[in-house]
Amino acid sequence: MNILVLHSQVPFVTGGAEVLAAGLVDALRARDHVVDIISLPLQWNPPDRLLTAALSWGLLDFERYNDRRVDAVICTKFPTWAVEHPRKVLWLVHQHRQAYDLFGTPMSELGPDDESRAIQDRVVEIDRLGIGECSPRFAISRNVADRLHRYCALHAAALYPPVPRQGLRPDGYDPFILSVSRLDRAKRVNLLIEAFAAARSPLGLVVIGDGPQRSELERRVEQLGIVERVTFAGHVTNDDLRHLYNTCRAVYYSPIDEDYGYAAVEALAAGKPVIAARDSGGVLEFVRDGETGIVVEGCTDSIVEAIRRLEDESLARQLGAPGPSITRTLTWDTVVSSLLG
C-alpha cells in the first residue's frame, strides 16, 4: 500500500509524538509498504493560528501524488484529520488539550474570554468532524481514548506504541533515581527535587532532559544544598540513556494526566520500578502500585516515602521484575495489523 503518515510538528520541539511517527514509518516500510511522512508546523500563539493550521491541512489534496495513488492516510495529532481522503485512519496521540481539559488553566493559551471560547468551539468542531470521518479509530492509550469520548462523544480503541529504545534490560540497581522528561511544570520534576532534599537519602538523582524549568530547578538544588547528589545531564546520547535506564535503581515519572509516557514503558522494559502519581493518566495503564512501581499522591511527602522505600534494592528488583514481560507484548506487528485491518 501507498501510505502517508500525517504529523503536526511544533518547530524546534522533539518529543514522544515525533518518536512515534518515525517509528510508525519505519515499521510500515519494514512490512513492504511505500510510506512517507507529511509534517506541517503547528502554532498556537496567537490562538487563532490553530484554525489557520487546520485550514492548511484541509487545502491539501492527499489522494494522489505524481500519478501515485495514496491508499490511506494515518492521522495522529490536531489538526491532521482535517484532510480530505476516502481512507483516513486514526492513531490519536492527543487532541489539542489546551482547548479541552487544560482550557482556562495556566497551561493553556485559551482563557475564559469570548474570543478563546469561539476558538475552542471551532477546534472541537474540527475534531468531531475530522475524527468522525476516520475508520478505524485508535488512540495511544485508554486515557487518550477516554478524553476523546468525554469531549467529542467519539469512540477509539487503545493501541499502545511499542518501546522505542532497544537494548533495555536490568543490568543493575545502582543507588540512584533517574528522571527522564522535558523540564516543565506538567512533568513535576520540581516535586521530586523537593522530596529528594527532604528524604536525606543515600541515593543519588540523575535528571535527563531540558526545558523552561531547568534553570529554576538548578537554582533550587543549590538553595537546598544538594548539588553533590543531583546531576542535571540535559540531553544525552542514546547509548548513555540506555545505560542509565539499565543501571538505575528506579525511574521517577509523575506527570499530570500524561497521554502515554515513553519514559515509563522504557523503565519497565529495563526492569525498573516507576514512581508515578495517582493523576498521571496513561502512565497508570502500566505502572501499578506495589506491582510495577510505587504510585504516590503527587505531593512531596508521598514522594519522600517512595524514595526511602527504594533504598531497599531488593524491593526495587521485586517491583521491576514484571516490566520486561509486560512491555514485550507491545509490538509493531500488532500496531500495523490493527491500523491497516
Number of C-alpha atoms within 10 A of each C-alpha: 15 16 20 21 22 24 26 22 19 15 10 5 8 11 12 15 18 15 13 20 22 16 17 21 18 15 18 23 15 12 12 10 14 15 21 17 15 14 15 16 11 20 17 17 10 9 16 18 14 20 18 15 20 20 15 15 21 18 11 12 11 19 18 12 9 5 7 9 13 19 17 20 28 27 27 25 20 27 29 28 30 23 23 18 20 15 16 24 23 26 27 27 24 21 19 20 13 18 21 20 13 15 19 17 12 10 12 17 16 26 17 10 9 10 13 18 16 12 18 23 14 16 21 17 13 19 24 17 13 21 27 18 20 20 16 20 24 25 25 23 26 20 21 25 23 18 20 22 12 12 13 17 11 16 18 23 17 18 20 20 24 21 23 14 16 12 12 21 20 23 14 18 20 15 19 23 27 24 27 24 24 22 23 17 15 16 21 21 24 21 17 24 23 19 21 25 17 15 18 13 18 12 18 18 25 19 22 19 17 17 13 11 15 19 12 11 18 16 12 16 21 12 10 13 12 17 15 10 17 21 16 16 11 16 14 11 8 11 11 11 17 19 18 25 30 24 23 27 30 33 26 29 26 32 24 19 20 21 24 26 24 24 21 28 26 26 32 33 28 30 34 33 33 35 26 28 26 18 17 26 21 21 28 23 13 19 24 18 18 12 16 26 29 26 23 21 14 19 14 20 15 15 28 22 15 21 24 15 14 24 18 12 15 11 16 23 20 16 24 25 20 17 27 20 12 15 21 12 12 16 14 20 12 14 20 14 10 14 16 14 7
